[in-house]
Amino acid sequence: MSTPLNTAIATLVQLVVDNEMLGRVSAALGAIIQVASLISMFAAGTLAALIGVQNVFIVSGILAVGAGLLAAAVFWGFELPT
């Protein structure tokens, strides 16, 4: 599931960021993604121990749908610079 998202993010970064800054921005973005991944694994494991694995999946699904709706609302009508 993350491959299409990573592809979309990489495409947007390449379209929006100046070529002189592209390497630095890509490196920073990669570091942020790795840290977020580690934090999410820790949080999911902790939550699974506290509320159960099934409930973690339910909460995660609700958060994913909410994030998608929020992103749709924020980026509605957004156009990339040409």
HELIX and SHEET records of a PDB file:
HELIX    1   1 SER A    2  VAL A   16  1                                  15    
HELIX    2   2 LEU A   22  ILE A   51  1                                  30    
HELIX    3   3 VAL A   53  PHE A   75  1                                  23    
END                                                                             
